[in-house]
């Protein structure tokens, strides 16, 4: 998991009962088969978790692995066909391998760059993506791109091979990775777009988009949708392009006219992205996001915001005045870690019971937090 990333809304209890009875119906026609949740089967799975993973089957991680094995065993009596079994198997294997690669580079912050594979090296967008990647590497960050040509290659040229990840997709018209990342241990090949996009977003602490086609817009809007709905951690999303371009301004006009004017999005949703006019502007926006803000998580209905430094009491009061609409009950308070938390226990927190609405205002709240000077 990336240094500051944590699922904003983790599943409190992943052990959901299986509401489908298809395995029972199939098993009635084949006497002697055991249910996957049979106590004897579960005991055997617990032994496997302990013997192969070194985990206590009663620990939270051990229960998650046992749940995964149980779900796999239920696929056969469910009657899943070969194509469905291949899809699920390949997806799990892809995710497991990709996470293993990223885990070797746990500490550095990472930024995902999206953009067109068709952008030529002499285009201003190419130069901007290359310069942005270089600036982020100079700030100690690593860069993730789709490993193709165009903006993706530019995003690798800037930081260089050592500071680059390639998250490639197998397509009939794109048979190889760009020359910067080809053959590197940090190049990962995916069969499915959905597993690839999951890694793009789950492993990055910022997303920067350059002009592109359907794929780029799909990736940009999916990132915004996940953040807008609270399904992904809050990260800066920056829209950048080369000198003289108007790609994102024209897109913003579309957002404001048919979307915002018709009430299809909320005014605060514009806080979820930033249009940068230079690579330096994009870099500064990303770094400023982490000036005071560190990471967020939910503890039940409480949003817990970890801070790099404690805020002054007067600033906390100002946040209460401006962002009271986000608070379901009580107030925004400065506190230490919750008992359930196990990470970053040395950091101070801001916490409040969240309404679970208006994530664009959460984004603005983070900006206000980053404007605050530390307490004496």
N, C-alpha and C positions, 0 to 999 in steps of 0.2 A: 504494500500500500504506500502511496506517495506520502511524503513527510507530513503535510498538513491536511491531507484528504481523509475524510471519514464519512461514511454514509450518513446523510443528514437525517434520515428517518429510518433507522434500522428496524427490522422485524423483531419485535419483542419476544414472540413465541413462534418459532418456525415449525413447530410440531403440530400442524393442522390435521384434523381427522380427514380421512379419505371419504368423501361423500358418495363416491361412485361404488356401485355394487357389482360392476361387471366381472371383477375377479371371482366373486362368490358364485355368480351364475355360471361362469366357465368351469369353475372348480367342481360344481355339482355334476358336470358331465364327465369329469375325470377324477374319480375318487382316489384318495391317497395323497393329493397335493396339499401342501401346507400353505397357509396364508403368510405373506411377508411379515405381518405384525404378530404372528404366532410367538408366544413367549420363548419357545425353544429356538426358533429362527433368530429372534432378537438376541438371545443369549450367545448364539454362535457369532452373530455380527459383532456383538460387544467384544468377544474374544479376538476377532480379526482386527478391530480398531486398536485394541491394546497391543496385539502382537506385531502388527505391521506398521502402526503409526506411533507407538509409544504414548498414546493418549489414554487418559482415563475415560472409559465410555460414559461416565456420568458427568464429566466436565462439559461445559457449553460447547467447546470445539469438538469434543468426542461425540456429543449428541448430534451435532450438525453432520459429521461424517457418517454416522449411523443412519441418519435420515436420508442422506444421499444414496447410500446402499439400499435402503428399504425402498425408496422410490424407483430405483433401477430394477429391483426384483419384481415390482408390481407391473412393469411394462409387459412382461410375458402374459400373465393372465388377463391383462387389459385387452389383449388381442392386437397390439400395435403391429402394423405391417413392417416389412423390411426397410422401406424408405424412411419411415418415421424413426425406426430404431437407428438407422445410419445417421440421420440428422442429429438426434439427441446425443449419440455417442461421439460424433465428430465435434459437436459444439463443446461438450464437456472437455474433451481432450485438447481442443484448441485453447480454451480458456485456461486450463491447468498449465499448459506449456507456456503461454504468454505471461501468466502471472509469475511463473518461476523465473523467466528471463528478467522481468522488471524488478523482482525481489532482490536481484543481485546489485541493483542500483537504487537502494531504498532512500538514501539520504538526499541526493540532489533534488531540488525542485524541478518540475518538468512542465513544459508548455506544449500544447498541441497546436500545430499549424495546419489549417485547411486551405485549399486553393486548387485552381485548375491544373490538370496535367498538360494542358495545351499551351500554356503561357511560354513564349519564346524567351531565350536568354537575353535578348536585346530590349525586352519590354520593361517599362518602369516598374511594373508590379513585381517582376522577377528580381530586380535590383532591391526593391523595398523588402521583399521576403528574405533575401540573402542578408541584407544589413540588419534586419530585425533578429534573425537567428544568431548572427555574430554578437550583437549587443546583449542578448540574453545569455549567451555562453560566457561573455566577459563578466556578467553579473553572477555567474556560478550555476546557471540553470542548464538543463538538458532539453533537447528539442525532439518532439515526436511528429513525424509526418507519415503520409501514406506510402512513402518509398518510391513513388513513380517519378516521372520527369516534371517539367514545368515548375510550379510553385513548390512542389514537394522536394524537388532536387535543390532548388534555391534555398529552401529552409534547412537543408543539410549542408550546403556549401558554406553558409555563414558560420555555423559553429564547428564544422568539421566532423569527421567520422567518429571521433572519440566521444563527442557530446551529443550524438544523434541516435535515435531509435527509428527503425523502419517498420511500419505496420502495413504490410502489403496485402493485396487481395488478388486472388487468381482470376484473371479475366482472359478471354481468348485473344483480345487485341493488345494486352499488356503482359508480355511473357517474362519480363525480367525487372529487377529493381534498378534504380539509377546507379550510376558509376560510383557515387560517393559511399553508399551504404551496402552495395552488393558484396556478399560473402562475409559480412560482419556478423558476430554472434548476437548483435542486438537487432537483427533483421528477422521479423516474424511473418510467416505467410499464413493467411487465413483463407478459408473456403467460403465463409459466410460473412456478409456485410454486418449482420447484427452482432456477431461476436467481435468483429473488428471495431465497430463503433463503440461497443462497451469498453474496450481497452483504451481507445482514444480518450474517452471522457473519465473513466474511473482512475486512470493513472496520472492525469494532468491536474495541475493547480491553476491553470489558465488556458484559455482557448483564444487563438487569434486567427481570424479568417481573412483571406485575401480573395479577390474576385475569382469566380468560377461558375460552373454550370449547374445542372440539376444536382449533382452529387454534393458540391460545396454548399449549395443552399439547403439541401436536405440535412447536412451535418450541422450547419449553423442554426437552423430552426429547431432541430432536435435538441441541441444543447440548450437553447433558450427555453424550449418547452419543458424540459426536465427541471431546469432551475425555477421556472415560473410556477410549476406545480409542486415544488418541494420534493421531487423525486431524485434530485441530485444535489450534491453539496454546492453551496454558493461559491462560485469562482468568477473572476473577471472574464468577460467575453468582449473582445476587441475586434472591430472591423477596420481593416487597414488596406491601403493600396498605394500605388506609386504616385509620383508627382504628376499633378494635372488631371488625375482621374476623378470621375463623378459617379462611379458604380454604386457606392454605398449611400451617397446622398440621394440618388434616384430610388434606391430601395427604401430609404427612410421615408421618402414621399409616399411610396406605396403603403408603408406601415401606417402612416398618419392619416391617409385619406380613406381607403376602403376598410381598413382594420380599426383604427382608433376612432375615426369619425362615426362609424356604425356601432361602436360599443362592443366590438368583437375582442378587443383587448382593453386593458385599463391604462389610464395615463401613467401610473407608476411603473408600468412594464418597460417604459423607455429607459428606466434606471438600469435594466439588466444588461445593457450593452453600451459600448463607447465607440464612437467613430474617431479613429486616430488619423491625422493627416500626414504623419511622418513616422518612420520606424522608431525614432527617439520618443515620440509621443506615446506610441504603443508600449514601448518598454517601461516608460515612467508610469503609465497607468497600471500596469501589472504589478510593478514593485510597490507602488503606493498602496495597493489593495492590502498588502501584508505589512504595512508600517506598524500598526497596533494590532490588527486582527490576525489571529492565528488559525482557528478552525472552529467548527460548530458541530453540535450533535443534539439530539433530543434525549431527554430522560423523561419518559412518559410524555406529558404535554408541555413540559418545560423546555424551552430553547436555551441551551447553554452555549454561550459564546466565549471561547478561550481568547485571552488577550496576552500580548507580549509584555505588557506593562500595566500596572494598576492605574486607573483613571482618577482624576480629582473628583471629590464628591459633588462639586458644583457642576461638573460636566455630566455626571450621571443624572442629576436633577434636570439638566437641560435636555438630555435624551428622553427622560420621562415626559417632559412637556411636549416635545415634538412628535414622539412616537407612541403616545399612549393608546392610539387606535389599534396597535398590534397586540396589546396586553388584554388577555381574556379576564384575568383577575389579578389583584395585587399590583405590584409595581416592578419596574426594572431595578434589580439590585446587583450590587457588586459582592462577590462571594468567592469562596474557595471551591475545590472540586466536590462534586456529588460523591456519595459513598460508592455508587455503582461504577464510577469511572475508574479506568485503570491506566490511562495514558495522560502524559503531560500534567502530572499532578502538581508540578511546581508553578504552573501558570495561574494568574488570577482569572476570574470569570465574571461575565455579566449574564444574568439569567432572569427569565420571566416566563409566565404561563402564556403561551402563544395562541392566538386565535386560529392558526393554521391557514390564514388568508394573507393576501397582499405581499407576496414574496418580493415584489419590486420595491416595497418599502423596507423590507429587510436589507435589500441591497443598498438603499440609501442610508439606512442605519449604520451599515458597515463603513460607508464613506464618512459619516459623522464621527464614528469611533476613531477612524484614522486621522481625522483633523485634530483630535484631542492631544494635548501634551501630557506626558506622564505625571502622576502625582509626585510630590517632593519626596 
